């Protein structure tokens, strides 16, 4: 229901042409967590830009369920039309979670972003770039050392994906990559929400500030 309300609100309130230098956020719960203290909001505030956050908890890059695809849970469909300046993106964790630490993990990971930098996420980025937006990808950080979670078995796959995102950004000046693990210390549980998966407001603030720095550097 929240996703449906979000889409209806975007349809009703988001202008056909976004505000000048507007930022759009798409992705999963890492992006959506913390409401107006989330990663997109911190990033936009640091840059002095308007922001629309279309991210959704439980979203997949490509959701297998048809109803979910049209109600905000498919990241590849979260971006409203318009001339967005930057689109910030997370995704892939929910797509791969059930396959982590199984023989299927490598194939699922490579379907998201392969060794040749093809796959669902690079294709999504290419579509966004074709619309004129620059794209900032936020890679997953390590889980808290305090306790394993359902995503702990996925960390080796996330590490590979982050290296590939970095390589992808290296070949297009309109794409930047931030490994959120550069600012989230897994020894510091205060940077995590109580579930030890999502960022706390303090963790989101660190990621958002680092992402704003990365965007500023790309605009110079």
C-alpha positions in Angstrom: 0.0 0.0 0.0 2.8 2.4 0.8 4.3 1.8 -2.6 1.0 2.4 -4.4 0.5 5.7 -2.4 4.0 6.7 -3.3 3.5 6.2 -7.0 0.1 8.0 -6.9 1.8 10.9 -5.0 4.6 11.1 -7.6 2.1 11.1 -10.4 0.1 13.8 -8.8 2.9 16.0 -7.4 6.1 15.4 -9.4 6.3 18.0 -12.2 6.8 16.7 -15.8 10.0 18.7 -15.8 11.8 18.3 -12.4 13.1 21.4 -10.6 16.4 22.7 -11.8 19.3 20.5 -10.8 16.9 18.0 -9.1 18.1 14.7 -7.6 16.1 11.5 -7.9 16.7 8.5 -5.6 15.8 5.0 -6.6 16.6 1.7 -5.0 15.9 -0.5 -2.1 15.6 -0.2 1.7 19.2 1.0 2.2 18.2 4.1 0.3 14.6 4.3 1.6 15.5 3.8 5.3 15.3 6.8 7.8 12.7 8.9 5.9 13.7 12.5 5.7 17.0 11.6 7.4 17.9 9.1 4.7 20.8 9.0 2.3 19.0 10.9 -0.5 17.8 13.6 1.8 21.3 14.1 3.4 22.9 14.1 0.0 20.5 16.7 -1.5 20.7 18.9 1.6 24.5 18.9 1.4 24.4 19.9 -2.3 21.5 22.4 -1.8 19.4 20.6 -4.4 15.7 19.5 -4.4 15.2 15.7 -4.1 12.5 13.2 -4.9 13.0 9.8 -3.2 11.2 7.0 -5.1 13.1 4.2 -3.4 11.2 1.4 -1.8 12.0 -1.2 0.9 12.0 -4.8 -0.5 12.6 -3.6 -4.0 14.4 -5.7 -6.6 16.4 -4.4 -9.5 14.0 -6.5 -11.6 11.1 -7.9 -9.6 9.7 -11.3 -10.7 6.2 -10.4 -9.6 4.0 -8.5 -12.0 2.0 -6.6 -9.4 5.2 -5.7 -7.5 6.7 -4.4 -10.7 4.0 -1.8 -11.1 3.7 -0.8 -7.4 7.2 0.5 -6.8 9.1 -2.7 -6.0 11.0 -2.9 -9.3 13.9 -0.5 -9.2 14.1 -0.4 -13.0 10.7 1.2 -13.1 11.0 3.6 -10.2 12.4 6.6 -12.2 9.7 9.1 -13.2 10.2 10.8 -16.6 11.9 14.1 -16.7 15.3 15.8 -16.9 16.8 14.7 -13.6 20.3 16.1 -12.9 21.5 13.2 -10.8 19.9 9.8 -10.1 21.3 8.0 -7.1 20.9 4.2 -7.0 21.1 1.2 -4.8 20.0 -2.3 -5.7 20.7 -6.0 -6.1 20.6 -7.2 -2.5 17.1 -8.4 -2.5 17.6 -10.0 -6.0 20.5 -12.1 -4.8 19.7 -12.7 -1.1 18.1 -16.2 -1.5 21.0 -17.4 -3.6 23.9 -16.3 -1.5 26.2 -19.1 -0.4 24.6 -21.5 -2.9 25.8 -22.7 -6.3 23.4 -20.1 -7.8 25.1 -17.1 -6.3 27.6 -16.4 -9.1 25.1 -16.6 -11.9 22.7 -14.3 -10.0 25.5 -11.8 -9.3 26.7 -11.9 -12.9 23.1 -11.3 -14.1 23.1 -8.1 -12.0 26.5 -7.0 -13.1 28.9 -9.4 -14.9 32.7 -9.5 -15.3 32.3 -7.7 -18.6 30.2 -5.0 -16.9 27.0 -6.1 -18.6 23.8 -7.1 -16.8 20.6 -5.7 -15.4 22.1 -2.9 -13.4 24.5 -1.6 -16.1 21.5 -1.7 -18.5 19.4 0.3 -16.1 22.2 2.8 -15.7 22.6 3.1 -19.5 18.9 3.9 -19.9 19.1 6.6 -17.2 22.2 8.0 -18.9 20.4 8.0 -22.2 17.8 10.3 -20.7 20.5 12.8 -19.8 20.9 12.1 -16.1 24.1 11.5 -14.3 24.1 8.4 -12.1 25.6 7.9 -8.6 25.7 4.2 -7.5 26.0 3.4 -3.8 27.5 0.0 -3.1 26.6 -2.1 -0.1 28.7 -1.9 3.1 29.6 -4.8 5.3 27.2 -6.0 7.9 27.9 -5.1 11.6 30.4 -7.4 13.3 28.1 -7.6 16.3 25.9 -10.4 14.8 25.3 -12.1 11.5 22.2 -11.3 9.5 20.4 -12.7 6.6 22.7 -10.7 4.3 25.9 -11.8 5.9 26.4 -14.7 3.4 26.0 -12.2 0.5 29.0 -10.1 1.5 31.5 -11.9 -0.9 29.1 -11.2 -3.8 28.6 -7.6 -2.8 32.4 -7.2 -2.7 32.6 -8.4 -6.3 29.7 -6.2 -7.4 31.3 -3.2 -5.8 34.6 -3.7 -7.7 32.6 -4.0 -10.9 30.6 -0.8 -10.1 33.9 1.0 -9.6 35.1 -0.2 -13.0 31.8 0.8 -14.6 32.1 4.3 -13.2 35.7 4.5 -14.4 34.7 4.3 -18.0 31.9 6.9 -17.9 32.4 10.4 -16.4 28.7 10.6 -16.0 28.7 7.7 -13.5 30.1 7.9 -10.0 30.5 5.1 -7.5 30.6 5.2 -3.7 31.4 2.1 -1.7 29.5 2.8 1.4 31.9 0.5 3.2 34.4 3.3 3.0 32.4 5.2 5.6 30.5 2.5 7.5 32.8 0.8 10.1 31.3 -2.6 10.9 32.7 -2.4 14.4 30.4 0.7 15.1 26.9 -0.6 15.7 25.7 3.0 16.2 26.0 3.3 12.4 23.4 0.6 11.9 19.7 0.4 12.6 18.6 -2.1 15.3 18.4 -4.9 12.7 22.1 -4.4 12.0 21.4 -4.3 8.2 20.1 -0.9 7.4 21.9 2.4 8.2 21.0 4.3 11.3 20.4 8.1 10.8 24.0 8.6 11.7 25.1 6.0 9.2 22.9 7.5 6.5 24.4 10.9 7.3 27.9 9.6 6.7 27.0 7.9 3.4 25.0 10.9 2.2 27.9 13.3 3.0 30.4 11.1 1.3 28.1 10.8 -1.7 27.7 14.6 -1.9 31.5 14.9 -2.0 31.7 12.4 -4.8 29.1 14.3 -6.8 30.7 17.6 -6.2 34.0 16.2 -7.5 32.4 14.9 -10.6 30.9 18.3 -11.3 34.2 20.2 -11.2 
